[in-house]
Amino acid sequence: MATSLWMARTPTLLDTGKPDLGDAGITTMADIVRLEVVRVDMSGPDVRVIACPER
């Protein structure tokens, strides 16, 4: 399992495309991985979120 997850978000809408994690094997609520947000930064209009699995 990864030790951290870096996500970038842009304030745009797109109807189709691939999910951020592809097939991560999370198919039910019992499979979810809760994340603790470590840092949030802005880069122009984009948002970068750094999160780690909760311990």
C-alpha positions as CSV (number, residue, x, y, z in Angstrom):
1,M,0.0,0.0,0.0
2,A,1.2,3.5,-0.7
3,T,2.2,5.7,2.2
4,S,0.7,8.9,0.8
5,L,-1.7,10.0,-1.9
6,W,-1.2,13.2,-3.9
7,M,-4.3,14.5,-5.7
8,A,-4.6,17.5,-7.9
9,R,-7.9,19.1,-8.6
10,T,-8.8,21.6,-11.2
11,P,-12.1,23.6,-11.2
12,T,-13.3,22.2,-14.5
13,L,-16.0,19.6,-15.4
14,L,-15.4,16.6,-17.7
15,D,-18.1,14.0,-18.2
16,T,-16.0,11.0,-19.0
17,G,-12.6,9.7,-18.1
18,K,-10.8,7.4,-15.7
19,P,-11.1,7.6,-11.9
20,D,-8.0,8.9,-10.1
21,L,-7.0,5.5,-8.7
22,G,-8.1,3.3,-11.6
23,D,-9.0,-0.2,-10.2
24,A,-7.9,0.1,-6.6
25,G,-10.1,-2.9,-5.5
26,I,-12.4,-0.7,-3.5
27,T,-15.8,-2.0,-4.4
28,T,-17.8,-1.6,-1.1
29,M,-17.9,0.7,1.9
30,A,-16.2,-2.1,3.9
31,D,-13.2,-1.8,1.5
32,I,-12.7,2.0,1.9
33,V,-9.4,3.5,3.1
34,R,-9.9,6.5,5.3
35,L,-7.3,9.3,4.6
36,E,-6.0,12.0,6.8
37,V,-5.4,15.3,4.9
38,V,-1.8,16.4,5.6
39,R,-1.6,19.4,3.3
40,V,-3.7,21.5,0.9
41,D,-2.1,23.9,-1.5
42,M,-3.3,26.1,-4.3
43,S,-1.5,26.3,-7.7
44,G,-3.3,29.0,-9.6
45,P,-6.9,27.7,-9.9
46,D,-5.8,24.1,-9.1
47,V,-6.0,22.5,-5.6
48,R,-3.3,19.9,-4.5
49,V,-4.3,17.6,-1.6
50,I,-1.8,15.4,0.1
51,A,-3.3,12.7,2.3
52,C,-2.0,9.6,4.1
53,P,-4.0,6.5,5.3
54,E,-5.3,7.0,8.8
55,R,-3.4,5.0,11.5
